[in-house]
Amino acid sequence: MLSPQIFWGCRMSDAVAGSTGVLDWDGRDARALLALERLDRDLFRNRLNQRNANDALFGGQVLAQALTAATHTVESEGASARAVHSLHGYFLRAGRAHGPVIYQVDRTRDGGRFSTRRVIAIQEGEPIFHMECGFHADEAGYSHQAGLPAGVPRPEDLLTLPELADSMGAELPDWVRARWKGQDRRIEVKPADPMSFLHRPGLSQRAIWMRLPSGAGAEAAEQAGLLAYLSDYWLAGTAALPHTLPMPSPTLFMASLDHAMWFHRPARVEEWLLFACESPSAQAGRGLSRALIYAADGTLVASTAQEALLRIREA
């Protein structure tokens, strides 16, 4: 067995010790969230956890760390270097925020220009998530993209959620104002149409600018992991927009069921990214949401889709 080794290093000053050895991420360094300890050739363990609103592991963390584990098993240098081009994952069980996650990678295939990996995330002997992901060595080919949606305000002309909590005042229910005021500062969020959170628009779509300032300095593979992390924020709720207000809503329990993502072009998560979200369907307690992700200059960097449980809470 290999000696334990830390990838994309985690400084102890970036975390607070948990009761079982795993650490609670304090949000100061996004790159530290991706740090994994290598236990064996294709076996990794995380060092940091992030809790979600349900006091379980945030799905975006598991998604990003699983992708990181897979990335450490593919060629990263030279002419045959490969970058992730897609991932498809299923959330099987709620992750326990108090314990570490083991990531087991299966090297399914290494071809001439493509590699395929399967990753299983395990806690206390049970799989909580599994994912297939593909890597590709760049080559020449066609290029086109969907254009940036028309009429979306620029991020510099919009307010963050804490700023909106102050400016909208009494228009917001008290609990929404408190939640926006205390919005996680590790991610900056600027809704293109803040009023859509309060007044039913009749359309299950919205546009949101987001950035992760502490991702500055991340290398390309880390950027892909952090983009996967970001993609799990604010997406699933798009399917609930025509049905429950305000959003987020105390009358609705949401949980990710699966997540797919396609990486088109390089992205910088510390810079503003537009998530143009829509939901084509909600039914039988589930809702499907999709998003095109753009850089501020209009470059389409990724696409993502997610189905989520939308369970109405009993009054």
C-alpha positions in Angstrom: 0.0 0.0 0.0 1.2 3.5 -0.8 2.0 5.9 2.0 -0.8 8.4 2.5 -0.3 11.4 0.3 -2.1 14.7 0.0 -3.2 16.0 -3.4 -4.0 19.7 -4.0 -2.8 20.3 -0.4 -5.0 21.2 2.5 -3.5 23.5 5.1 -4.7 22.7 8.7 -5.3 26.4 9.2 -8.1 26.2 6.5 -10.3 23.9 8.6 -11.8 23.2 12.0 -11.3 19.8 13.5 -14.4 17.5 13.5 -15.1 15.0 16.2 -14.1 12.0 14.1 -10.9 13.3 12.4 -12.7 14.7 9.3 -12.6 18.4 9.2 -15.3 21.0 8.7 -14.5 23.3 5.8 -14.6 27.0 6.8 -14.9 28.2 3.2 -11.8 30.3 3.0 -10.0 28.1 0.4 -12.0 26.4 -2.2 -9.0 24.4 -3.5 -8.6 22.9 0.0 -12.1 21.3 -0.3 -10.7 19.2 -3.2 -7.7 17.9 -1.2 -7.7 14.1 -1.0 -5.5 11.6 0.9 -4.3 8.7 -1.3 -4.7 5.5 0.6 -3.8 3.1 -2.3 -3.4 3.3 -6.0 -7.1 4.0 -6.7 -8.4 4.7 -3.3 -8.8 8.2 -1.8 -10.2 9.8 1.4 -11.4 13.3 1.8 -10.2 15.7 4.6 -13.0 18.3 4.5 -16.8 18.2 4.7 -19.4 20.9 4.0 -22.9 20.6 5.4 -26.0 21.4 3.5 -29.3 22.9 4.7 -30.5 19.4 5.7 -27.4 18.9 7.9 -26.1 16.3 5.5 -23.1 16.4 3.1 -23.5 19.0 0.3 -23.9 17.1 -2.9 -21.7 19.5 -4.8 -18.8 18.6 -2.5 -19.2 14.8 -3.1 -19.5 15.5 -6.9 -16.3 17.6 -7.0 -14.3 15.3 -4.8 -15.3 12.2 -6.8 -14.2 14.0 -10.0 -10.9 14.9 -8.3 -10.3 11.3 -7.3 -10.9 10.2 -10.9 -8.7 13.0 -12.3 -5.8 11.7 -10.2 -5.8 8.4 -12.1 -5.6 9.8 -15.7 -2.7 11.1 -17.7 -2.2 14.8 -16.9 1.0 15.7 -18.7 2.4 15.6 -22.2 0.7 15.0 -25.6 -1.7 12.4 -24.1 -2.9 14.6 -21.2 -6.6 14.3 -20.8 -9.3 16.6 -19.3 -12.7 15.7 -18.1 -15.4 16.1 -20.8 -18.5 14.7 -19.0 -19.8 13.1 -15.8 -23.0 11.3 -14.9 -23.6 10.6 -11.2 -26.3 9.3 -8.9 -26.9 10.3 -5.3 -27.8 7.1 -3.5 -27.9 8.0 0.2 -27.6 11.2 2.2 -23.9 11.7 3.2 -23.0 12.0 6.9 -21.4 15.3 7.5 -19.6 14.0 10.6 -17.6 11.3 8.8 -15.0 11.0 6.0 -15.8 9.8 2.5 -13.8 7.1 0.8 -13.5 7.4 -3.0 -12.9 4.1 -4.9 -11.9 4.6 -8.6 -12.2 1.9 -11.3 -10.0 2.5 -14.3 -12.6 1.3 -16.8 -10.8 2.1 -20.0 -7.8 4.0 -21.3 -7.9 4.3 -25.1 -5.9 6.3 -27.6 -7.5 9.6 -26.7 -10.3 8.8 -24.3 -10.3 7.5 -20.7 -13.3 6.3 -18.7 -13.5 6.1 -14.9 -16.1 4.9 -12.4 -16.0 6.3 -8.9 -17.9 5.1 -5.9 -18.2 7.3 -2.8 -18.4 5.2 0.4 -19.2 6.0 4.0 -19.3 3.4 6.8 -19.2 0.6 4.2 -22.2 1.9 2.2 -22.1 3.6 -1.2 -23.6 7.1 -1.0 -22.8 8.2 -4.6 -21.5 6.7 -7.8 -20.4 8.3 -11.0 -19.1 7.6 -14.5 -16.8 10.2 -16.0 -15.0 10.6 -19.3 -11.7 12.3 -20.1 -10.4 13.3 -23.5 -7.1 14.5 -25.0 -7.9 17.6 -27.1 -8.0 17.3 -30.9 -9.0 19.4 -33.9 -12.7 19.5 -34.8 -15.8 21.6 -35.4 -16.8 24.4 -33.0 -20.1 26.2 -32.4 -22.1 27.2 -29.3 -25.4 28.6 -28.1 -25.3 32.4 -27.6 -25.5 34.2 -24.3 -29.2 34.8 -23.4 -30.4 38.2 -24.5 -31.5 40.8 -21.9 -29.6 39.4 -18.9 -28.1 42.2 -16.9 -24.3 42.3 -16.4 -23.1 41.1 -13.0 -21.6 44.6 -12.2 -25.1 46.0 -12.4 -26.7 43.5 -9.9 -26.6 43.0 -6.1 -25.5 40.0 -4.1 -28.0 38.2 -1.9 -26.9 40.0 1.3 -27.2 43.3 -0.5 -30.6 42.4 -1.8 -31.6 41.5 1.8 -30.9 45.1 2.8 -32.3 46.8 -0.3 -35.6 44.8 -0.6 -36.3 45.1 3.1 -40.0 44.5 4.0 -40.7 42.9 0.6 -39.0 39.8 1.8 -40.4 37.4 4.4 -38.4 37.6 7.6 -36.9 34.2 7.2 -35.9 34.8 3.6 -34.3 38.1 4.5 -32.4 36.4 7.4 -31.2 33.6 5.1 -30.1 35.9 2.3 -28.4 38.2 4.8 -26.4 35.2 6.1 -25.8 33.8 2.6 -22.7 31.7 2.4 -20.0 34.3 1.5 -17.7 31.6 0.0 -19.9 31.8 -3.1 -21.1 35.2 -4.4 -24.6 35.0 -6.0 -26.3 37.7 -8.0 -29.8 36.8 -9.3 -30.6 38.5 -12.7 -34.2 39.0 -11.6 -34.5 39.1 -7.8 -38.3 39.6 -7.9 -38.7 36.2 -9.5 -38.0 34.7 -6.1 -41.1 36.4 -4.7 -43.6 36.6 -7.5 -44.5 33.5 -9.6 -43.3 34.2 -13.1 -45.3 31.4 -14.8 -42.0 30.2 -16.3 -39.7 27.6 -14.8 -36.5 29.4 -15.7 -34.1 31.9 -14.1 -30.6 33.3 -14.7 -28.0 33.6 -11.9 -24.5 35.0 -11.8 -22.1 33.1 -9.5 -18.4 33.1 -8.7 -16.1 31.5 -6.2 -13.4 34.0 -5.3 -11.2 31.6 -3.3 -10.8 29.5 -6.5 -8.3 32.0 -7.8 -5.0 30.3 -8.8 -6.6 26.9 -9.3 -5.1 24.9 -12.2 -7.3 23.6 -15.1 -8.2 20.3 -13.4 -9.0 22.0 -10.1 -11.2 24.5 -12.0 -13.2 21.6 -13.5 -13.8 20.2 -10.0 -14.8 23.6 -8.6 -17.1 24.2 -11.5 -18.8 20.8 -10.8 -19.1 22.0 -7.1 -20.8 25.2 -8.2 -23.1 23.5 -10.6 -25.0 21.9 -7.7 -26.0 25.4 -6.2 -29.3 26.9 -7.2 -30.1 24.5 -10.0 -32.7 22.1 -8.5 -35.0 24.8 -7.3 -35.6 26.0 -10.8 -38.2 23.1 -11.2 -40.1 24.5 -8.2 -40.4 28.1 -9.4 -43.9 27.9 -10.8 -45.3 26.0 -7.8 -44.0 27.4 -4.5 -43.0 30.9 -3.4 -40.9 32.4 -2.0 -37.8 30.4 -2.9 -36.3 28.8 -1.0 -39.5 27.6 0.6 -40.0 26.1 4.1 -42.9 24.0 2.6 -40.6 22.1 0.2 -37.9 19.4 0.8 -35.4 19.1 -2.0 -32.7 16.6 -2.6 -30.6 15.8 -5.6 -31.2 12.4 -7.2 -28.7 12.6 -10.1 -26.4 15.0 -11.8 -24.9 15.2 -15.3 -22.4 17.7 -16.7 -20.6 18.3 -19.9 -17.4 20.4 -20.0 -17.1 22.4 -23.2 -14.4 25.0 -22.7 -12.0 26.1 -19.9 -13.7 28.2 -17.1 -12.4 30.3 -14.2 -14.7 29.9 -11.2 -13.2 33.0 -9.5 -14.7 35.1 -12.3 -18.4 35.7 -12.8 -20.3 32.8 -14.5 -23.9 33.0 -15.7 -26.1 30.0 -15.0 -29.0 30.1 -17.4 -31.4 27.6 -15.9 -34.7 26.1 -17.0 -36.9 23.2 -16.1 -38.8 21.3 -18.8 -40.8 19.1 -16.5 -41.8 18.4 -12.9 -44.0 15.3 -12.1 -44.5 12.6 -9.4 -42.4 14.4 -6.8 -39.4 14.9 -9.1 -38.3 17.9 -11.1 -35.7 18.1 -13.9 -33.6 21.2 -14.2 -31.0 22.1 -16.9 -28.5 25.0 -17.2 -26.1 26.4 -19.7 -23.0 28.0 -18.0 -21.4 31.0 -19.6 -18.3 33.0 -18.9 -18.9 36.8 -18.7 -17.6 37.2 -22.2 -20.3 34.9 -23.6 -18.2 31.8 -23.9 -20.3 28.6 -23.2 -18.1 26.7 -20.8 -20.4 23.9 -19.6 -23.9 22.4 -19.6 -25.5 20.6 -16.7 -28.7 18.7 -15.8 -30.1 17.4 -12.6 -33.2 15.6 -11.4 -34.2 16.3 -7.8 -36.8 15.1 -5.3 -39.4 17.8 -4.7 -41.3 16.7 -1.7 -44.1 18.9 -0.2 -43.7 19.1 3.6 -46.7 18.4 5.7 -48.2 21.6 7.3 
